[in-house]
């Protein structure tokens, strides 16, 4: 749970780097996705790893879409993939 909260907070910080008019959409999208997967079994490490990798990869895709430096997601990479 702690890892998920740290990942969510980091994603929200990354959203602040996006253009102002896109922030509400991505903030809502991120919240919906984290809420949708809160029922995943905390003991199922492979499912959790997959979700964290997906969160990281999607965040990188969005940052690249808006030409935000990928290095901004280094903390998220440490949380999700490290």
MARBA-3410 file (N, C-alpha, C, O; in Angstrom, 1 decimal):
82
0.8,-1.2,0.0,0.0,0.0,0.0,0.9,1.3,0.0,0.6,2.2,-0.7 ~ 1.9,1.2,0.8,2.8,2.4,0.9,3.5,2.7,-0.5,3.6,3.8,-0.9 ~ 3.9,1.6,-1.2,4.5,1.8,-2.5,3.5,2.4,-3.5,3.8,3.3,-4.3 ~ 2.2,2.0,-3.4,1.2,2.5,-4.3,0.9,4.0,-4.0,0.8,4.8,-4.9 ~ 0.9,4.3,-2.8,0.7,5.8,-2.4,1.8,6.6,-2.9,1.6,7.7,-3.3
3.1,6.1,-2.7,4.2,6.9,-3.2,4.2,7.0,-4.7,4.5,8.1,-5.2 ~ 3.8,6.0,-5.4,3.8,6.0,-6.8,2.7,7.0,-7.3,2.9,7.8,-8.2 ~ 1.5,7.0,-6.6,0.4,7.9,-7.0,0.9,9.3,-6.7,0.6,10.2,-7.6 ~ 1.5,9.6,-5.6,1.9,11.0,-5.3,2.9,11.5,-6.3,2.9,12.6,-6.7 ~ 3.8,10.6,-6.7,4.8,10.9,-7.7,4.2,11.2,-9.1,4.6,12.1,-9.8
3.2,10.4,-9.5,2.5,10.6,-10.7,1.8,12.0,-10.7,1.9,12.7,-11.7 ~ 1.2,12.3,-9.6,0.6,13.6,-9.5,1.6,14.8,-9.6,1.3,15.8,-10.2 ~ 2.8,14.6,-9.0,3.8,15.6,-9.2,4.3,15.7,-10.6,4.6,16.8,-11.1 ~ 4.3,14.6,-11.3,4.7,14.6,-12.8,3.6,15.4,-13.6,3.9,16.1,-14.5 ~ 2.4,15.2,-13.2,1.3,15.9,-13.9,1.4,17.4,-13.9,1.0,18.1,-14.8
2.0,17.9,-12.8,2.2,19.3,-12.7,3.2,19.9,-13.7,3.2,21.1,-14.0 ~ 4.0,19.0,-14.3,4.9,19.4,-15.4,4.3,19.5,-16.8,4.9,19.9,-17.7 ~ 3.1,19.0,-16.9,2.4,19.0,-18.1,1.8,20.3,-18.4,1.6,21.2,-17.5 ~ 1.4,20.6,-19.7,0.7,21.9,-20.0,-0.6,22.0,-19.1,-1.3,21.1,-18.8 ~ -0.8,23.2,-18.7,-1.8,23.5,-17.7,-3.2,23.0,-18.1,-4.0,22.5,-17.3
-3.5,23.1,-19.4,-4.9,22.7,-19.8,-5.0,21.2,-19.8,-6.2,20.7,-19.9 ~ -4.0,20.4,-19.7,-4.1,18.9,-19.8,-4.1,18.3,-18.3,-4.4,17.2,-18.2 ~ -3.7,19.1,-17.4,-3.5,18.6,-16.0,-4.8,18.0,-15.4,-4.7,16.9,-14.8 ~ -5.9,18.6,-15.5,-7.1,18.0,-14.9,-7.5,16.7,-15.5,-7.9,15.7,-14.8 ~ -7.3,16.5,-16.8,-7.6,15.2,-17.5,-6.7,14.1,-16.9,-7.2,13.1,-16.5
-5.4,14.4,-16.9,-4.5,13.4,-16.4,-4.5,13.1,-14.9,-4.3,12.0,-14.5 ~ -4.9,14.1,-14.1,-5.1,13.9,-12.7,-6.3,13.0,-12.5,-6.2,12.1,-11.7 ~ -7.3,13.2,-13.2,-8.5,12.4,-13.1,-8.2,11.0,-13.6,-8.6,10.0,-13.0 ~ -7.5,10.9,-14.7,-7.2,9.6,-15.2,-6.3,8.8,-14.3,-6.6,7.6,-14.1 ~ -5.3,9.4,-13.7,-4.4,8.7,-12.7,-5.2,8.2,-11.5,-5.1,7.1,-11.1
-6.1,9.1,-11.0,-6.9,8.7,-9.8,-7.8,7.5,-10.1,-7.8,6.6,-9.4 ~ -8.5,7.6,-11.3,-9.4,6.5,-11.6,-8.6,5.2,-11.7,-9.1,4.1,-11.3 ~ -7.4,5.2,-12.3,-6.6,4.0,-12.5,-6.1,3.4,-11.1,-6.2,2.2,-10.9 ~ -5.7,4.3,-10.3,-5.2,3.8,-9.0,-6.4,3.3,-8.2,-6.3,2.3,-7.5 ~ -7.6,3.9,-8.3,-8.8,3.5,-7.5,-9.2,2.1,-8.1,-9.6,1.2,-7.3
-9.2,2.0,-9.4,-9.7,0.8,-10.0,-8.9,-0.5,-9.6,-9.4,-1.6,-9.6 ~ -7.6,-0.3,-9.3,-6.8,-1.4,-9.0,-6.5,-1.6,-7.5,-5.6,-2.3,-7.1 ~ -7.2,-0.9,-6.7,-6.9,-1.0,-5.2,-7.4,-2.3,-4.6,-7.0,-2.7,-3.5 ~ -8.2,-3.1,-5.4,-8.6,-4.4,-4.9,-7.6,-5.5,-5.3,-7.9,-6.7,-4.9 ~ -6.5,-5.2,-5.9,-5.6,-6.2,-6.3,-5.0,-6.8,-5.0,-4.7,-6.0,-4.1
-4.8,-8.1,-5.0,-4.3,-8.8,-3.8,-2.9,-8.3,-3.5,-2.0,-8.4,-4.4 ~ -2.7,-7.8,-2.4,-1.3,-7.2,-2.0,-0.3,-8.3,-1.9,0.9,-8.0,-1.9 ~ -0.7,-9.6,-1.8,0.3,-10.7,-1.8,0.7,-11.2,-3.2,1.5,-12.1,-3.3 ~ 0.0,-10.7,-4.2,0.3,-11.1,-5.6,1.4,-10.2,-6.2,1.1,-9.3,-6.9 ~ 2.6,-10.6,-5.9,3.7,-9.7,-6.3,3.8,-9.5,-7.8,4.1,-8.4,-8.3
3.5,-10.6,-8.6,3.6,-10.4,-10.1,2.6,-9.4,-10.6,2.9,-8.6,-11.5 ~ 1.4,-9.5,-10.1,0.3,-8.5,-10.5,0.7,-7.1,-10.1,0.5,-6.2,-10.9 ~ 1.2,-6.9,-8.9,1.6,-5.6,-8.5,2.8,-5.1,-9.3,2.8,-3.9,-9.7 ~ 3.8,-5.9,-9.6,4.9,-5.5,-10.4,4.4,-5.0,-11.8,4.9,-4.0,-12.3 ~ 3.5,-5.8,-12.3,3.0,-5.5,-13.7,2.3,-4.1,-13.6,2.5,-3.3,-14.5
1.5,-3.9,-12.6,0.8,-2.6,-12.5,1.7,-1.4,-12.3,1.5,-0.4,-12.9 ~ 2.7,-1.6,-11.5,3.7,-0.6,-11.3,4.5,-0.3,-12.6,4.8,0.9,-12.9 ~ 4.9,-1.3,-13.3,5.6,-1.1,-14.6,4.7,-0.4,-15.6,5.2,0.5,-16.3 ~ 3.4,-0.8,-15.6,2.5,-0.1,-16.5,2.3,1.4,-16.1,2.3,2.2,-17.0 ~ 2.3,1.7,-14.8,2.2,3.1,-14.4,3.4,3.9,-14.8,3.3,5.0,-15.3
4.6,3.3,-14.7,5.8,4.0,-15.1,5.8,4.2,-16.6,6.1,5.3,-17.1 ~ 5.5,3.1,-17.4,5.6,3.2,-18.8,4.6,4.2,-19.4,4.9,4.9,-20.3 ~ 3.4,4.2,-18.8,2.4,5.1,-19.3,2.8,6.6,-18.9,2.6,7.5,-19.7 ~ 3.4,6.8,-17.8,3.9,8.1,-17.4,4.9,8.6,-18.4,4.9,9.8,-18.8 ~ 5.8,7.7,-18.7,6.9,8.1,-19.7,6.3,8.4,-21.0,6.7,9.4,-21.7
5.3,7.7,-21.5,4.6,8.0,-22.7,4.0,9.3,-22.7,4.1,10.1,-23.7 ~ 3.3,9.7,-21.6,2.6,11.0,-21.5,3.7,12.1,-21.5,3.5,13.1,-22.1 ~ 4.8,11.9,-20.7,5.8,12.9,-20.7,6.4,13.2,-22.1,6.6,14.3,-22.5 ~ 6.7,12.1,-22.8,7.2,12.2,-24.2,6.2,12.9,-25.1,6.6,13.7,-25.9 ~ 4.9,12.6,-24.9,3.9,13.2,-25.7,3.9,14.8,-25.6,3.8,15.5,-26.6
4.2,15.3,-24.4,4.2,16.7,-24.2,5.6,17.2,-24.1,5.9,18.4,-23.7 ~ 6.6,16.4,-24.5,8.0,16.8,-24.6,8.6,17.3,-23.3,9.3,18.3,-23.2 ~ 8.2,16.6,-22.2,8.8,16.8,-20.9,9.9,15.9,-20.7,9.8,14.7,-21.1 ~ 11.0,16.3,-20.2,12.2,15.5,-20.0,11.9,14.3,-19.2,11.3,14.3,-18.1 ~ 12.2,13.1,-19.8,12.0,11.8,-19.1,12.7,11.7,-17.8,12.2,10.9,-16.9
13.7,12.4,-17.6,14.5,12.3,-16.3,13.6,12.8,-15.1,13.9,12.5,-14.0 ~ 12.5,13.5,-15.4,11.6,13.9,-14.4,11.0,12.7,-13.7,10.5,12.8,-12.5 ~ 10.9,11.6,-14.4,10.3,10.4,-13.9,11.3,9.4,-13.2,10.9,8.3,-12.9 ~ 12.5,9.9,-12.9,13.4,9.0,-12.3,13.0,8.5,-10.9,13.2,7.3,-10.6 ~ 12.3,9.4,-10.1,11.8,8.9,-8.8,10.8,7.9,-9.0,10.7,6.9,-8.2
9.9,8.1,-10.0,8.8,7.1,-10.2,9.4,5.7,-10.7,9.0,4.7,-10.3 ~ 10.5,5.8,-11.4,11.2,4.6,-11.9,11.8,3.9,-10.7,11.7,2.6,-10.6 ~ 12.4,4.6,-9.7,12.9,4.0,-8.5,11.8,3.3,-7.7,12.0,2.2,-7.2 ~ 10.6,3.9,-7.7,9.5,3.3,-6.9,9.0,2.1,-7.6,8.8,1.1,-7.0 ~ 8.7,2.2,-8.9,8.0,1.2,-9.6,8.8,0.1,-10.1,8.4,-1.1,-10.2
10.1,0.4,-10.5,10.9,-0.6,-11.1,12.1,-1.0,-10.3,12.9,-1.9,-10.7 ~ 12.3,-0.3,-9.2,13.6,-0.6,-8.5,13.5,-1.4,-7.3,14.5,-1.6,-6.6
END
